[in-house]
Amino acid sequence: MNIYIDFILFGLIILVYWIITELFTIFFRFTGLPAERARFQVISLLTGTGFTTRESELLLTTKRRRHLARVTMLFGYVFNITIVSAFINVFLTLKMKEMEHYYVGILFFLSVLLLLVVLMRRPKIHAWSDNLLQRLANRMVGHAAGTNTVMLLNHIGADSIAVVKLSRIPGAFQNVALRDTGLKKNNGILVLLIEHEGAKAVPAGADTVFSPGDKLTLFGDYSTICKVFHASELFADE
């Protein structure tokens, strides 16, 4: 087989592997995980490294995430075998004494790969792709306008830290100061921070009143947080 064809096939496999990594990262983001944490765990699952951190516990919190993790591991196993086979094939085909005939082609191939990587890291392209994924996610999960969303950040013991974005205020909390909501007393939920639209996140006070567009950083039982604030998991980012 011509060495150029070998390198093209090998490059295509790497490209497909990268696409799969991004796709599974997107799928985990659909469940409300932050992008960087989702990507780190996906790479760990796909490569079969078995690298575990406390963040890996986030993948076990729901049945949907556990199922998605199993599928990710299976894909990783298949593609790891494919990539190793392609890599070996390239070097078995390559003859060192003929390398001088292929320098230009190999350099061109590597330059194209590098260009693709650089382009994907451009802020405008990244922002465009994120907006596209956001619209796609809304369609896939049937997200309706005005729905509160939740993003799981971490687990601490039996409780969790989560961010809830309020598109609409639950009836029990409308025009009610935080001290009178009963969130801590009745539901065991602590409001740690509140971020009004366009403002910096600040500690929530007793007189805090929720408004549409607020982002609340909460501590408590994850399922209770979702229930109390009528929030559903959605494509999420930092």
C-alpha positions in Angstrom: 0.0 0.0 0.0 1.3 3.5 -0.9 2.7 5.3 2.2 0.5 8.3 1.4 -2.6 6.2 1.6 -1.4 4.8 4.9 -0.9 8.2 6.4 -4.2 9.5 5.0 -6.0 6.5 6.6 -4.1 6.9 9.8 -5.0 10.7 9.9 -8.7 9.9 9.2 -8.7 7.5 12.1 -7.2 10.1 14.4 -9.8 12.6 13.1 -12.7 10.2 13.7 -11.3 9.5 17.2 -11.2 13.2 18.0 -14.8 13.6 16.6 -16.0 10.7 18.8 -14.3 12.3 21.9 -16.1 15.6 21.2 -19.4 13.8 20.5 -19.4 11.9 23.8 -18.3 15.1 25.6 -21.4 16.8 24.1 -23.6 13.8 25.2 -22.4 14.2 28.8 -22.9 17.9 28.5 -26.5 17.2 27.6 -26.9 15.6 31.0 -25.8 18.9 32.7 -22.1 18.3 33.3 -19.6 21.1 32.8 -17.6 20.9 29.6 -14.1 20.4 31.0 -15.1 17.8 33.5 -17.1 15.9 30.9 -14.2 16.0 28.4 -11.7 14.8 31.0 -13.8 11.8 31.9 -14.6 11.0 28.3 -10.9 10.8 27.4 -10.3 8.6 30.5 -13.1 6.3 29.4 -12.2 6.2 25.7 -8.5 5.5 26.4 -9.1 2.9 29.0 -6.6 4.6 31.4 -8.8 3.9 34.4 -7.8 7.4 35.7 -10.3 8.2 38.5 -10.9 11.2 40.6 -13.8 12.4 42.8 -15.2 14.0 39.6 -15.7 10.5 38.2 -18.5 10.0 40.7 -20.5 12.5 38.7 -20.9 9.8 36.0 -22.6 7.5 38.4 -25.3 9.7 39.8 -28.0 8.9 37.2 -28.9 5.8 35.1 -28.5 7.8 31.9 -24.9 8.8 32.7 -24.0 5.2 33.7 -25.4 3.9 30.4 -23.6 6.5 28.5 -20.3 5.7 30.3 -20.6 2.0 29.3 -21.2 2.9 25.6 -18.2 5.3 25.7 -15.9 2.5 27.1 -17.0 0.1 24.4 -16.3 2.7 21.6 -13.0 3.4 23.2 -12.0 -0.3 23.2 -12.9 -0.7 19.5 -11.1 2.4 18.3 -8.0 1.8 20.4 -7.6 -1.5 18.6 -8.2 0.2 15.2 -5.7 2.9 15.9 -2.9 0.6 17.1 -3.5 -1.6 14.0 -3.3 1.4 11.7 -0.2 2.7 13.4 1.6 -0.6 13.1 0.6 -0.9 9.4 2.1 2.6 8.7 5.5 1.7 10.1 5.5 -1.8 8.6 4.9 -0.2 5.2 7.5 2.5 5.7 11.0 1.8 4.5 13.6 4.1 5.9 15.6 4.1 2.7 12.7 5.5 0.8 11.8 8.2 3.4 13.3 11.0 1.4 10.6 10.5 -1.3 7.8 11.2 1.2 9.1 14.1 3.3 7.0 16.7 1.5 3.8 14.6 1.6 4.2 13.8 5.3 4.9 17.4 6.2 1.9 18.6 4.2 -0.3 16.0 6.0 1.0 17.1 9.4 0.5 20.7 8.5 -3.2 20.1 7.6 -3.7 18.4 11.0 -2.1 21.2 12.8 -4.2 23.8 10.9 -7.4 22.0 11.9 -6.4 21.9 15.5 -5.6 25.6 15.5 -8.8 26.5 13.7 -10.9 24.6 16.3 -9.3 26.6 19.0 -10.2 30.0 17.6 -12.6 31.8 19.9 -15.0 32.7 17.1 -15.1 29.2 15.8 -15.5 27.8 19.3 -18.3 30.2 20.1 -20.0 29.3 16.8 -19.8 25.6 17.5 -21.1 26.0 21.0 -24.1 28.0 19.9 -24.8 25.3 17.3 -24.5 22.6 19.9 -26.8 24.6 22.3 -29.5 24.7 19.6 -29.0 21.0 18.8 -29.2 20.1 22.5 -32.4 22.0 23.0 -34.0 20.1 20.2 -32.7 16.7 21.3 -33.9 17.0 24.9 -37.1 18.8 24.0 -36.1 21.8 26.1 -38.8 24.4 26.2 -38.3 28.1 26.7 -38.8 29.2 30.3 -37.5 25.9 31.8 -35.2 26.1 34.7 -31.9 24.2 34.2 -29.5 22.6 36.6 -25.7 21.8 36.3 -24.1 19.4 38.7 -20.7 20.6 39.8 -19.6 18.2 42.5 -20.5 15.7 45.2 -19.7 16.2 48.9 -20.7 13.2 50.9 -24.3 12.5 50.2 -25.0 16.0 49.0 -24.1 18.0 45.9 -23.1 21.4 44.7 -25.2 22.4 41.7 -26.0 25.6 39.7 -29.6 26.3 38.9 -30.5 28.9 36.3 -33.9 30.4 36.9 -35.9 31.1 33.8 -39.0 31.3 35.9 -39.4 31.6 39.7 -41.3 28.7 41.4 -44.6 30.1 42.8 -43.5 29.5 46.4 -40.5 31.7 46.0 -41.9 34.6 44.0 -41.3 38.0 45.8 -40.2 36.1 48.9 -37.0 36.9 50.8 -34.6 33.9 51.2 -35.1 33.8 54.9 -38.8 33.0 54.3 -38.5 30.4 51.6 -37.8 27.5 53.9 -35.2 26.2 51.6 -32.8 25.3 54.4 -35.3 24.3 57.1 -37.7 22.3 54.9 -35.5 21.0 52.1 -32.0 21.1 53.5 -30.8 23.4 50.6 -28.3 26.1 51.2 -28.1 29.0 48.7 -24.3 29.7 48.6 -24.1 32.2 45.8 -26.4 34.2 43.5 -25.5 35.8 40.2 -27.9 38.3 38.8 -27.9 38.7 35.0 -24.8 40.7 34.0 -23.5 40.9 37.6 -20.8 39.2 39.6 -21.8 36.2 41.7 -22.1 37.2 45.4 -23.0 35.4 48.6 -26.8 35.2 49.1 -28.2 37.1 52.0 -31.3 36.7 54.1 -33.0 39.5 52.2 -32.2 38.1 48.8 -35.2 37.8 46.4 -34.9 35.6 43.3 -35.4 37.1 39.9 -35.7 35.5 36.4 -32.3 35.0 34.9 -30.5 34.4 38.3 -27.9 31.7 38.7 -28.0 30.0 42.1 -25.1 28.0 43.4 -26.8 25.5 45.8 -25.7 22.8 48.3 -28.0 19.9 49.2 -29.5 16.7 47.9 -29.4 16.8 44.1 -32.8 15.3 43.4 -34.3 17.6 46.0 -32.7 20.7 44.3 -34.1 19.6 40.9 -37.6 19.0 42.4 -37.8 22.2 44.5 -36.7 24.5 41.6 -38.5 22.5 38.9 -35.1 22.2 37.1 -34.0 19.8 34.5 -30.6 18.8 33.2 -29.6 20.4 30.0 -26.6 21.0 27.8 -24.4 23.0 30.2 -21.0 24.7 30.3 -18.9 26.7 32.7 
